[in-house]
Structures are given as C-alpha cells and as structure tokens.
Amino acid sequence: AENRNKQVWKHAWYAEQADANVVAFDYRGFGNSKCPPVAFQTCPVEVDIYSDAWRVLQLVTNSTEDGGFGVPSSCVVLHGHSLGSAVAVRVAEVATRMGAPVGGLVLESGFSSTVEMALTSAFSPLSYLPDGMQTSAKEFVRTRLKHKFDAVNYIADVASPVLLLHGSEDSIVPSSHTTTLYAAREKGLSGDAAKCQDADADLSCSDLHFVDQAGHQDVLRDEEAQQKILAFTNHVWRVARSARRR
C-alpha cells in the first residue's frame, strides 16, 4: 500500500533529532524497485522481501573492501513499520543466528502474523465473523495463506533490545498484535536472559509503549514516543561506542 516516499518525514526526523544516518529502500515491486520477471510467480513473495532487507543490511555492515559501508552491526537500529515490522524481526533474527546481532530493533504498529491480521484487522472481512466461526476461519486462512510473516515465532530469538510502539486507535493493525509480540518475546526470554545481548545493561531487553488516540500512521508524531526512540537509539550507540573502545 505504501513505499519509502510515504515515510520521508520519519527519515528526516531520525536524521535531525537522533543525528542518525538513515538508509531506506523499497522492497521489490514497491516504489522504485522493480520485480525481476519469474515465470508463474507473483511478485513480491515473502522470502524475497526478507532477502531484499537482508541485502540492505549487508550493504550497511559489509566492509568497504566488500562494497559495503563498514558500519558495525552493533551500531545498526532497524525500524520496521507495519509490514516492515515483520521483516525487521526476521532480519534481526537472522543477524542473531549469524553471530552479528544488530544494536536495536524498533517495531512501530507491528503485527504478529498475517494469519492473525486476517482475523483482526478492520480491513479484513473475516474480522467480522461471529466468535464461534473464528477458529475454523483461522485454520482456513492458515492452510491457504502464502505469505505468513510470522513475526511472533521469531521475536524471542532476536538478541537485541526491542522497543515496541503502537497506537491505541489503530484499526488497520489492532494494538493487541504488539501485546502478543511483547508477550512472545518475554516468554521466550524467560529464564534465559543471556539470549538478549543487552541483558546486563541499563536498558530493558523489551520495552512497550502505547500511544493514546494514535492511529496506524500517527505513532511517531507523539512526543513521548519520540523521546522513547531517542533514549533507545542513544543507548544503543553508547553501548556500541563503549564496546569498540575495549
């Protein structure tokens, strides 16, 4: 529904207020990014969207000799909004498995999975089914949906601090999705704080903030949400600088 041009004001805010270098891109098939023609295949598909995001992270973190920008992964903060939240979670989880976790992860108006979206979003006709039909509808969707974006299954395996933000009046992605993501992460980290690389620092492995009266596109316009992000990013970069001095 959108491309990076719709989010320019956020890029400018990060650059001006957080003094950040911002890298934004379009997934294939979005905005200025084209889809390579593949016979009998729609574009984009879930795995290719993950691949595009992973390649951008590699561009940022690879050495200059390898054609990258040479930024340590510990200095990188991934920010995913809506669909981008599921992509950011998956990329952060892969980075963790590769032994180079990113410094932090900001999820704005995120969802737990597209299966749950089909049953809860006001934009989905299935969300208006009676409660007694929800279970069978969920199974129907699960078996037929091609692109699942199951962020809820990966968020606990992200070894980076996570900041979750959501508007209380979001009808596109209900705020219950962020509650689900937060609960899944806390359950996954329970009894194993070592999973989180920042467990011993003065920043929580998971922080949750709801913005009253905010819709799907309004979260970052809230001053308290902005301050949350600034505190989060400043901490990530402070930890990264400290680690490099050792």
C-alpha positions in Angstrom: 0.0 0.0 0.0 3.0 2.3 0.5 6.6 2.9 -0.4 9.5 4.7 1.3 8.4 8.1 -0.1 5.4 8.0 2.3 7.8 7.8 5.2 10.2 10.6 4.3 9.2 12.7 7.3 10.3 9.8 9.6 13.7 9.6 7.8 14.1 13.4 8.3 13.1 13.1 12.0 15.7 10.4 12.6 18.4 12.4 10.8 17.6 15.7 12.5 16.6 14.6 16.0 18.6 11.3 16.5 21.6 12.5 14.4 21.3 9.2 12.5 22.4 8.1 9.1 19.2 6.8 7.5 19.1 4.0 4.9 15.6 3.5 3.4 14.7 1.3 0.5 11.7 -0.2 -1.4 11.1 -3.9 -1.5 10.9 -5.3 -5.0 7.6 -4.4 -6.5 7.3 -1.3 -4.3 8.0 2.3 -5.3 11.2 2.5 -7.5 12.2 -1.2 -7.1 11.2 -3.4 -9.9 10.3 -7.1 -9.8 12.5 -9.4 -11.8 10.3 -11.4 -14.1 9.8 -15.0 -12.9 7.5 -17.4 -14.9 4.4 -18.4 -13.0 5.4 -16.5 -9.9 3.7 -13.4 -8.4 5.9 -10.6 -7.1 6.8 -9.9 -4.4 6.8 -13.0 -2.3 7.6 -13.2 1.4 11.1 -14.8 1.1 12.2 -12.2 -1.5 11.1 -9.4 0.8 13.2 -10.8 3.6 16.1 -11.2 1.1 15.9 -7.6 -0.1 16.0 -6.4 3.5 18.9 -8.7 4.4 20.9 -7.4 1.4 20.4 -3.8 2.5 21.7 -4.7 6.0 24.7 -6.4 4.3 25.3 -3.3 2.3 25.4 -1.2 5.5 27.6 -3.7 7.6 29.9 -5.2 5.0 33.4 -3.8 4.9 34.3 -1.1 2.4 36.6 -3.6 0.6 33.5 -5.8 0.0 31.5 -2.8 -1.3 29.7 -2.0 2.0 29.6 1.0 4.3 31.6 -0.8 7.0 29.1 0.1 9.8 29.4 -2.3 12.8 26.1 -4.3 13.2 26.1 -3.1 16.9 25.5 0.4 15.6 22.5 -0.5 13.4 19.0 0.1 14.6 16.3 -1.5 12.5 13.0 0.4 12.4 10.1 -1.5 10.9 6.6 -0.1 10.5 3.5 -2.3 9.8 4.6 -4.9 7.2 8.2 -3.7 7.8 8.0 -4.7 11.4 7.7 -8.4 10.5 10.6 -8.0 8.0 12.7 -6.2 10.6 12.1 -9.0 13.2 13.1 -11.7 10.7 16.3 -9.8 9.6 17.2 -9.2 13.2 16.7 -12.9 14.0 18.9 -14.0 11.1 21.6 -11.5 12.1 21.5 -13.1 15.6 21.9 -16.6 14.1 24.8 -15.3 12.0 26.6 -14.1 15.2 26.3 -10.4 14.4 23.1 -9.1 16.1 22.0 -5.5 15.3 22.2 -3.0 18.1 18.5 -2.5 18.4 15.1 -3.1 16.9 12.2 -0.6 16.8 8.8 -2.0 15.9 6.1 0.5 15.1 2.5 -0.6 14.6 3.7 -4.1 14.2 1.6 -7.3 13.7 2.1 -10.8 15.0 1.3 -12.6 11.7 -0.8 -12.2 8.6 -3.0 -15.0 9.8 -3.9 -13.0 12.8 -4.2 -9.9 10.7 -6.9 -11.6 8.6 -8.9 -12.2 11.7 -8.5 -8.9 13.5 -7.9 -6.0 11.1 -11.0 -3.9 10.3 -9.9 -4.1 6.7 -10.4 -7.8 6.6 -14.0 -9.2 6.1 -13.0 -12.2 8.2 -12.7 -10.0 11.3 -16.5 -9.5 11.3 -17.3 -13.2 11.6 -19.0 -14.3 14.9 -16.7 -15.6 17.6 -17.9 -19.2 17.1 -16.6 -19.2 13.5 -13.2 -17.7 14.3 -11.4 -21.0 14.9 -12.5 -22.6 11.7 -11.7 -19.4 9.8 -8.2 -19.2 11.3 -7.5 -22.8 10.1 -8.9 -22.0 6.7 -6.6 -18.9 6.4 -3.6 -20.7 7.8 -3.7 -23.5 5.2 -4.2 -21.2 2.2 -2.2 -18.1 3.0 1.0 -17.9 1.0 2.7 -15.1 2.9 2.5 -15.7 6.7 5.1 -13.2 8.1 5.1 -15.0 11.4 7.0 -12.4 13.4 5.6 -13.8 16.7 7.6 -17.0 16.0 11.0 -15.2 15.7 10.9 -12.2 18.0 12.1 -14.2 21.1 15.3 -15.3 19.2 16.4 -11.7 18.5 19.5 -11.0 20.6 18.9 -7.2 20.6 16.9 -4.8 22.7 13.5 -4.3 21.2 11.2 -1.2 21.5 7.6 -1.8 20.6 5.3 1.1 19.8 1.6 1.1 18.9 -1.3 3.4 18.6 -4.4 2.6 20.7 -6.8 3.6 17.9 -5.1 1.6 15.1 -7.8 -0.1 13.1 -5.5 -1.5 10.4 -3.3 -3.4 12.9 -5.0 -3.6 16.3 -2.7 -2.8 19.2 -3.3 -6.4 20.5 -0.7 -7.5 18.0 2.0 -5.6 19.7 0.8 -7.0 23.0 1.2 -10.5 21.5 4.7 -9.8 20.2 5.8 -8.4 23.6 4.4 -11.5 25.4 6.0 -13.9 23.0 9.4 -12.2 23.4 9.1 -12.1 27.2 8.1 -15.7 27.3 11.0 -16.7 25.1 13.5 -14.8 27.2 12.1 -16.1 30.5 14.8 -17.9 32.3 17.3 -17.3 29.6 18.3 -13.6 29.8 21.6 -14.5 28.1 19.6 -14.6 24.8 19.5 -10.8 25.0 22.8 -9.1 24.3 21.8 -6.1 26.5 20.6 -8.1 29.4 23.1 -6.7 31.9 22.9 -3.1 30.7 20.6 -0.4 31.9 18.1 -0.9 29.0 15.3 -3.4 29.1 15.5 -6.2 26.5 11.9 -5.4 25.7 10.1 -2.1 26.1 6.4 -1.5 25.3 4.7 1.8 24.7 1.1 2.6 23.6 0.2 6.0 22.2 -3.3 7.1 23.2 -5.6 8.1 20.4 -3.0 7.4 17.7 -3.8 5.6 14.5 -1.7 3.4 12.2 0.4 6.3 10.9 0.5 8.6 13.9 2.7 6.9 16.4 6.0 8.7 15.6 4.2 12.1 15.8 3.7 11.6 19.5 6.3 13.4 21.6 6.6 10.7 24.2 7.1 8.0 21.5 9.8 10.2 20.0 11.5 10.5 23.4 11.3 6.7 23.8 13.1 6.3 20.4 15.7 8.9 21.2 16.6 7.3 24.5 16.6 3.9 22.9 18.9 4.8 20.0 21.2 6.9 22.2 21.7 3.9 24.5 22.4 1.5 21.6 25.0 3.8 20.2 26.6 4.5 23.6 26.9 0.7 24.2 28.4 0.3 20.7 31.0 3.0 21.2 31.9 1.6 24.6 32.4 -1.9 23.2 34.6 -0.6 20.4 36.9 1.1 23.0 37.6 -2.1 24.9 
